[in-house]
Structures are given as structure tokens and as C-alpha cells.
Amino acid sequence: MGNVSGDLTLRADRALKGARKIYARTSACPAFGSLEGYNVETFDGVFKSCRNFDTLNKKLASLVLAAAKEGDVVYCVDGSVTEDEACKIILSRHRDVEICDSVSKGAGAYGAARLKCAVPVYLSAYSVKELKSCRACAVFDVDCRLIASDVKERLSDIFGEETYCCFVSGGKAKRIPIYEIDRQSEYDASCAVAVEEGEFLKRDRYDFEDLVAIMKTLRAPGGCPWDGAQTPESIKGNMIEEAYELVDAIERGDADGKEEETGDVLLQAAFHAVMAEERGEFTASDALTRIVKKLIFRHSHIFGGDRAADEGEALGVWEKNKVAEKGQKTFGETLLAVPKNFPACLRAQKVGKRASKCGFDFLSPVSASEKLWEEVQEMVERMRADDKEGTFEEGGDVLFAAVNTVRLAGVDCEEALRAATEKFIRRFVACEKLISADGKKIEEVTSDGLLFDYYWQRAKDET
């Protein structure tokens, strides 16, 4: 039927005149006027009997298909056939259906808004939560304040709530900021919203594609000399630094810091993706596709046939799928796969944990601690013998045994060591302040064991 009365095409008119039965999705739309003079039965009553639009569309498709068994019928919908969900169901089941299309509701709204983008996305407001990042869009069926609120929230996420859009009603458009979409006085079936992104440097919102695009600009001839000179090797340390800064913000409970540092981590990812694309290795899209596929494969308890009743079982499914994905056939291969550039404590914990999967582990933290004391004694023997190489080796054994002991006690070794280091720093600073308050210097006090112990104990009591 199109958007307004008069949008009916000549081919549609011929189909209507030759029809045994004519149905219209609804009379509550401006385009219904195009059917004046035809014997039309509407499905207005079906709307009232359905709980949601998914049920409605299935019911409408069912009614049309049932009627078609008795002879040719014409099913009229407002807008374009491709925009109607019931039509999509019908077309998926019957390839021999003749389509007499008309002006889409999305195109009507976009035209009324006089927007410039050549690649807009059209969709119903009832599907707006599925809208992905895009350059421009027209959202139709904004027929009530509740739906308008959904449209506002999604478009705010993509374009920014203060970006101006066009609110279309009765074929007329007015410019409003996105945050006012659900503040209009009236809503009906003709209401729609059309919006397009602004100039790149003036937008309120950006997405990952924009981040990749700006990195390409910076790397291109005539771009930033520093960015253009970088290689994966020259900036690999930046990723580690940014990751640690994000963790620091998390530990400080700094929401603003987390937002900023998360962006910095994404920047490093985009930087490496752009350099990889330049070398013909992979693109940002390749990397994103790979991680999504990995999540689907490893979460087979969600997207496949596995089951997981709790966190432990879910982790077990993940580990099983991870081994299968990487083609690891031996436990040794899983140990070799632990990155060598992990922090030493973290790597030792991960290696010990993976080795335990085949049963190679201590019976308890207590039995592990016995091995720790054994390694300490061996290190002391090497130290007394002034054996530098032996001390180095046994010192490593002590640290590895300590990691195993702490790991089996159910403690994260990396976190425990970091916490212990922070505790030492706090106490040292407090101790130095106490010493200074008494008019002394810490380097003088440390030579007197008893006196330093006195200040250290006071610092412990305060911290």
C-alpha cells in the first residue's frame, strides 16, 4: 500500500482487481486510503488478540496462508513487503508468491527528513534493539511513547543523545535532539525517526570502526610521523602498560579511569590490527570474527549440546573446548602453550595448574609446603658454598615451590604477591614517617635492629 493514500502501483491495482479475496494488515494507517473502492477485509481484530508482535506476525501469516489454500488472495501491508515480518514468514514458505512492492516506510521517513547519506538502514521500531552501528537509519512504527523510549535509547548509544534527528509524523518532519524522541505530544502508526551521523570530527559518538579508520588516517602518508613509524615490535610494550593501567583503575574502583583505560586497550588492539592489515596478515574484522567464533565454540554449554550447572562445570567445558580448538593432544603441549612473557609468578601458577590436570600435583597445600622447606634448605646449602649458579637454580625452585603451595591453598599467587608488596610499601612509608617524627633518619635506625623493630611494630599496628 505504501506510506500514504495514492502510493498504490498500477501492478498492485491489477492484482487487486483480479483477486478472489483481499486482506489488509490494518486500517489504522494513512496508506489504507489507497484501498477505497475494493472489497477488503482487515486484520484489525487480530491485533487485539495477540500478546506481542512476534505472535501477531505468526498469526497473520497463518491466516493468509490458510486462505490461499482455497484460491488466490492479495495481502496488503503498509510500507514495503520487505519491511513486514508476516510477509517475510509467508515468503520463506512459498517462493511462488507474487510481490507488488511499494514505497517503504523507511524510505518515506528518510525522504521526508531530507537526509544525505546514501546507505541508510531501515527497520521497525519494534526491532530497534537489533540495530547495529550504522551511518544513517530510518526507524518507523514509532507508534507509542514506550516504543519511542526504546528508539531513543538505541539511537543514543549509536549517535549520541544530543545528536539531532528528524521526527516524522503524518509525512512532516521536524528536527529534535535524540533525547526528545519520547517527549512528543502524540504518536501513531505514521511516526518515524530518521538520523544520520555528522561530520567525523564533530560527532558525539564513535565506534570501533571509527577507531580503526582514524588509525589508518594517522598511519597514511601525510599522517602522524610517530604513528606512521611504529611497528608491532616497537609498541608491543604499550599493550602491557595499558592493560596494567586498566587493572589499576579497576582496583581503585575508578569508573572514569576504567572507561579511559579500556579505550586505551582498544586503541592498542586497533593499532595492531591496522598494521597487520597493511602487511596482508589480517584485518580488524577478521580478529573480531575470530573472537566471536571462539566464544561460541568454547561456550558449548550455551550454544551447543554441553551442560554446565555451575561456575566450575562451565569452566570445565571451556577448558575442554579450548584444548580441542588448539589441537593440543598431550598435557605437555598445554604447558608449552603458556606464554613465556607472562609475569613469572603468573606463569608458574598457570603451568602448575595445567600440570595438575593429569594428576601431577601435591596431595595438599601442606605436602606442597614440605617441598618448599626442602627447596629452601637446598638453596641455603648452595649459598653457604658460595655457589652462585646453584643458588640461582635453587632460588628458582624455592619460588616455584612457594607458588605451588599458595596455589593449592586456593589463593591467586599473583594477587597475593602484589598485595604483600603493597602492604610492605605501606608499612615502610609509615615506619619512615614515625622515625622522622622523632627527629631521626631511617638509615641510622636500621643499623640498630631492636630500635628498628620497635618502629616497624608501631607501623604494623597503624597499617
C-alpha positions in Angstrom: 0.0 0.0 0.0 2.9 2.4 0.5 3.0 5.2 3.1 0.1 7.4 2.1 -3.1 7.1 0.1 -2.1 7.1 -3.6 1.1 5.1 -3.3 -0.6 2.1 -4.9 1.2 0.9 -8.1 -0.6 0.0 -11.3 0.6 -3.6 -11.0 -0.9 -3.8 -7.5 -4.1 -2.3 -8.8 -4.4 -5.0 -11.4 -3.7 -7.7 -8.8 -6.4 -6.3 -6.5 -9.0 -6.2 -9.3 -8.4 -9.8 -10.2 -8.3 -11.1 -6.6 -10.7 -13.5 -5.1 -10.0 -12.3 -1.6 -8.3 -9.2 -0.4 -6.8 -8.8 3.1 -5.2 -5.7 4.7 -2.9 -5.9 7.7 -4.6 -2.9 9.3 -6.8 0.0 8.5 -5.0 2.1 11.1 -2.5 3.6 8.7 -2.6 6.5 6.1 -2.0 4.1 3.2 -5.3 2.3 3.8 -7.0 5.0 1.8 -5.5 3.5 -1.3 -7.8 0.5 -0.9 -11.0 2.6 -1.1 -13.4 1.0 -3.6 -12.1 -2.5 -3.1 -13.8 -5.2 -1.0 -11.2 -5.5 1.7 -11.2 -7.5 5.0 -8.8 -6.2 7.6 -7.0 -8.0 10.4 -7.6 -5.2 13.0 -9.2 -7.6 15.3 -6.2 -9.9 15.3 -4.1 -7.2 16.8 -6.2 -7.1 20.0 -6.0 -10.9 20.5 -2.2 -11.2 20.3 0.1 -10.6 23.3 3.1 -9.4 21.3 4.2 -8.7 17.7 6.0 -12.0 17.3 2.7 -13.8 18.0 0.8 -11.3 15.8 3.0 -11.8 12.8 2.9 -15.6 13.0 -0.9 -15.4 13.3 -1.2 -13.1 10.3 1.0 -15.3 8.2 -1.0 -18.3 9.2 -4.4 -16.7 8.3 -3.1 -15.6 4.9 -1.6 -18.9 4.1 -4.8 -20.8 5.2 -6.9 -18.5 2.9 -4.5 -19.1 0.0 -5.3 -22.8 0.1 -8.8 -22.0 -1.3 -7.6 -19.7 -4.1 -5.6 -16.7 -4.9 -5.6 -13.9 -2.3 -4.0 -10.5 -2.0 -2.4 -9.5 1.3 -1.9 -5.7 1.6 0.6 -4.2 4.1 1.6 -0.6 4.7 5.1 0.3 3.5 7.2 -2.2 1.7 6.7 -6.0 1.7 10.3 -6.4 2.8 9.6 -4.4 6.0 6.7 -6.6 7.1 7.5 -9.6 9.3 4.4 -11.6 8.4 5.3 -11.2 4.7 8.8 -12.5 5.5 7.3 -15.6 7.0 5.0 -16.1 4.0 7.8 -15.6 1.5 10.1 -18.1 3.4 7.5 -20.8 3.0 6.3 -20.1 -0.6 8.6 -19.0 -3.3 5.8 -18.6 -5.9 4.2 -15.6 -4.2 4.0 -12.5 -6.5 5.3 -9.3 -4.9 3.8 -5.9 -5.8 6.0 -3.7 -3.8 5.5 0.0 -2.9 7.3 2.8 -1.1 8.8 1.6 2.1 8.0 3.3 5.4 11.7 3.7 6.0 12.3 5.4 2.6 9.2 7.6 3.2 10.6 8.8 6.5 14.1 9.2 5.1 12.8 11.2 2.2 10.7 13.4 4.5 13.8 14.1 6.6 15.9 15.1 3.6 19.0 13.4 4.8 22.1 12.9 2.6 23.7 9.6 3.5 23.4 7.1 0.5 23.4 4.0 2.6 20.7 4.3 5.3 19.3 1.3 7.3 15.5 1.0 7.5 13.8 -1.0 10.3 10.8 -1.1 12.5 10.9 0.4 16.0 9.9 -2.9 17.3 13.2 -4.3 16.1 15.3 -1.3 17.1 17.3 -3.2 19.8 18.8 -5.3 17.0 20.1 -2.2 15.2 23.9 -2.2 14.8 26.2 0.7 14.4 25.4 2.4 11.1 25.9 5.7 9.2 22.2 6.6 9.0 18.9 5.0 9.6 15.1 5.5 9.5 13.1 3.8 12.2 9.4 3.5 11.5 6.4 2.2 13.6 7.2 4.6 16.5 3.5 4.4 17.5 3.7 4.9 21.3 5.8 6.5 24.0 7.1 3.2 25.2 8.5 2.3 21.8 9.8 5.8 21.3 11.8 5.3 24.5 13.4 2.2 23.1 14.2 4.0 19.9 15.8 6.9 21.9 18.0 4.6 24.0 19.3 2.7 21.0 19.9 5.7 18.8 21.6 7.5 21.8 24.0 4.5 22.0 24.9 4.8 18.3 24.8 8.5 17.5 24.7 10.3 20.9 21.7 11.6 22.7 22.3 15.2 21.8 22.6 14.5 18.0 19.8 16.0 16.0 17.4 13.7 14.2 14.1 14.2 12.3 10.9 13.1 13.9 8.4 12.3 11.1 4.7 12.3 11.7 2.0 12.4 9.0 4.6 12.9 6.4 6.0 16.0 8.0 9.5 16.2 9.7 10.8 18.3 12.5 14.4 18.4 13.9 14.8 17.4 17.5 17.7 16.1 19.6 17.5 12.3 20.0 16.8 12.6 23.8 13.4 14.2 22.9 12.2 11.3 20.8 10.0 10.0 23.7 8.8 13.5 24.7 6.5 14.2 21.7 2.8 15.0 22.3 1.3 12.3 20.0 2.3 9.0 18.5 0.6 7.0 15.8 1.4 4.4 13.0 2.8 7.2 10.8 5.5 8.3 13.2 9.2 7.6 12.4 12.7 8.8 13.2 15.4 9.4 10.7 19.0 10.3 11.7 22.5 10.3 10.1 25.9 10.8 11.6 27.5 14.2 11.5 31.0 15.2 10.2 33.7 12.9 11.6 35.4 15.4 13.8 32.1 16.7 15.2 30.3 13.6 16.2 29.1 12.8 19.7 29.7 9.1 19.4 32.2 6.8 17.7 32.6 3.0 17.3 35.4 0.6 16.8 35.2 1.0 13.0 35.8 4.7 13.6 38.8 3.9 15.8 40.3 1.7 13.0 39.6 4.5 10.5 41.4 7.2 12.4 44.4 4.9 13.0 44.5 4.3 9.2 44.5 8.1 8.7 47.3 8.6 11.2 49.4 5.8 9.5 48.8 7.1 6.0 51.2 9.3 4.0 50.8 12.8 5.3 49.5 11.5 8.7 51.3 11.5 12.0 55.0 10.8 11.7 55.2 9.0 15.0 52.2 6.7 14.4 53.4 6.0 10.9 56.9 4.9 12.1 55.6 2.3 14.6 55.8 -1.4 14.2 54.3 -4.3 16.2 57.6 -4.8 17.9 58.1 -1.1 18.8 54.8 -0.7 20.6 54.2 -4.2 22.0 55.1 -3.0 25.4 52.3 -0.4 25.2 49.7 -3.1 25.3 51.1 -4.5 28.6 51.3 -1.0 30.1 47.7 -0.1 29.1 46.4 -3.4 30.4 48.1 -2.8 33.8 46.7 0.7 33.9 43.2 -0.7 33.3 43.7 -3.2 36.2 44.9 -0.4 38.4 41.7 1.6 37.7 39.6 -1.5 38.5 41.4 -2.0 41.8 40.9 1.7 42.7 37.2 1.5 41.8 37.6 4.4 39.4 34.8 4.2 36.9 36.0 7.1 34.9 39.5 5.6 34.9 38.2 2.3 33.8 36.4 3.9 30.8 39.5 5.8 29.8 41.9 2.8 30.2 39.5 0.4 28.4 39.6 2.8 25.5 43.4 2.8 25.6 43.5 -1.0 25.5 41.1 -0.9 22.5 43.4 1.6 20.8 46.3 -0.8 21.0 44.2 -3.5 19.6 43.1 -1.3 16.7 46.8 -0.2 16.1 48.0 -3.7 15.8 45.0 -4.7 13.5 45.8 -1.8 11.2 49.5 -2.7 11.0 48.5 -6.3 10.3 46.2 -5.3 7.5 49.0 -3.2 6.0 51.1 -6.4 5.9 48.3 -8.5 4.5 48.1 -10.6 7.6 44.5 -10.0 8.9 42.0 -7.2 9.4 40.2 -5.9 12.5 37.1 -7.6 11.1 39.0 -10.9 10.9 40.1 -10.5 14.6 36.6 -9.7 15.8 35.1 -12.6 13.8 37.6 -14.9 15.3 36.9 -14.0 18.9 33.1 -14.2 18.4 33.5 -17.7 16.9 35.8 -18.6 19.7 33.3 -17.6 22.3 30.5 -19.5 20.6 32.7 -22.7 20.3 34.0 -22.5 23.9 30.6 -21.8 25.4 29.1 -25.0 24.0 27.0 -25.2 27.3 25.2 -22.1 26.0 25.3 -22.5 22.2 25.8 -26.3 21.9 24.9 -29.6 23.4 27.1 -29.5 26.6 25.6 -28.7 30.0 27.0 -26.8 33.0 25.1 -26.4 36.2 27.6 -24.1 37.9 30.7 -22.0 37.5 33.0 -24.9 37.9 31.3 -27.0 35.3 31.2 -24.1 32.9 35.0 -23.6 33.3 35.5 -27.3 32.7 33.6 -27.1 29.4 35.6 -24.0 28.4 38.9 -25.8 29.1 37.8 -28.9 27.2 36.8 -26.9 24.2 40.0 -24.8 24.4 42.2 -27.9 24.2 40.2 -29.2 21.2 40.3 -25.8 19.5 44.1 -25.6 19.8 44.6 -29.2 18.7 46.6 -30.0 21.8 46.9 -33.8 22.2 49.2 -34.0 25.2 49.4 -32.3 28.6 52.9 -31.2 27.7 51.6 -29.2 24.8 49.2 -27.3 27.1 52.2 -26.4 29.3 54.3 -25.3 26.3 51.3 -23.1 25.3 51.6 -20.9 28.4 53.1 -17.6 27.1 56.8 -17.1 28.1 56.3 -13.4 28.5 53.7 -13.8 31.3 54.8 -12.4 34.7 56.9 -15.1 36.2 54.6 -15.7 39.2 51.5 -15.9 37.0 53.2 -18.2 34.5 54.4 -20.6 37.3 50.9 -20.8 38.7 49.4 -21.5 35.3 51.9 -24.2 34.5 51.3 -25.9 37.9 47.6 -25.8 37.4 47.8 -27.3 33.9 50.1 -30.0 35.0 47.6 -30.9 37.8 45.0 -31.8 35.1 46.8 -35.1 34.6 47.1 -35.8 38.3 50.7 -34.5 38.6 50.3 -32.4 41.8 50.8 -32.5 45.5 48.1 -34.1 47.7 47.5 -30.9 49.6 49.0 -27.4 50.4 50.7 -29.0 53.4 52.5 -31.6 51.3 53.5 -28.8 48.9 54.9 -26.8 51.8 57.1 -29.7 52.8 58.7 -29.5 49.3 59.1 -25.7 49.8 61.1 -26.2 53.0 63.2 -28.8 51.3 64.0 -26.3 48.5 64.8 -23.6 51.0 67.3 -25.9 52.7 68.9 -26.7 49.4 69.2 -23.1 48.5 70.8 -22.3 51.9 73.4 -25.1 51.3 74.3 -23.5 47.9 74.6 -20.1 49.5 76.9 -21.4 52.2 79.0 -23.0 49.5 79.1 -19.7 47.7 77.8 -21.5 44.6 76.2 -18.7 42.5 74.8 -20.9 39.8 73.4 -23.4 42.3 71.9 -20.6 44.4 70.3 -19.3 41.2 68.8 -22.7 40.4 67.7 -23.5 43.9 66.3 -20.0 44.4 64.0 -20.6 41.4 63.0 -23.9 42.9 62.0 -22.1 46.1 59.9 -19.6 44.3 58.2 -22.3 42.2 57.5 -24.4 45.3 56.1 -21.4 47.0 53.7 -20.8 44.1 52.5 -24.4 44.2 51.9 -24.2 47.9 49.9 -20.9 47.6 48.0 -22.2 44.5 46.9 -25.4 46.3 45.7 -23.3 49.2 43.2 -21.7 46.8 45.0 -18.3 46.6 45.8 -16.4 43.4 49.6 -16.2 43.6 50.0 -13.1 41.5 47.4 -11.2 43.5 48.8 -12.4 46.8 52.3 -11.3 45.9 51.1 -7.9 44.7 49.1 -7.4 47.9 52.1 -8.4 50.0 54.3 -5.9 48.1 51.7 -3.1 48.6 51.5 -4.0 52.3 55.3 -3.8 52.7 55.3 -0.4 50.9 52.6 1.0 53.3 54.4 -0.2 56.4 57.8 1.1 55.2 56.3 4.5 54.5 54.6 4.6 57.8 57.7 3.4 59.6 59.9 6.1 58.0 57.3 8.8 59.0 57.4 7.6 62.6 61.2 7.7 62.6 61.3 11.2 61.1 58.8 12.4 63.6 61.3 11.5 66.3 64.0 13.5 64.6 65.9 10.5 63.3 66.9 9.2 59.8 65.8 5.8 58.7 69.3 4.8 57.5 70.6 5.5 61.1 67.8 3.5 62.8 68.1 0.4 60.5 71.6 -0.3 61.9 70.1 -0.8 65.3 68.0 -4.0 65.0 66.0 -3.6 68.2 65.2 0.1 67.6 64.1 -0.5 64.0 61.9 -3.4 65.2 60.3 -1.0 67.6 59.3 1.4 64.9 58.4 -1.4 62.4 56.0 -2.9 65.0 54.4 0.5 65.5 54.0 0.9 61.8 52.4 -2.6 61.6 49.9 -1.6 64.3 48.9 1.5 62.4 48.6 -0.2 59.0 
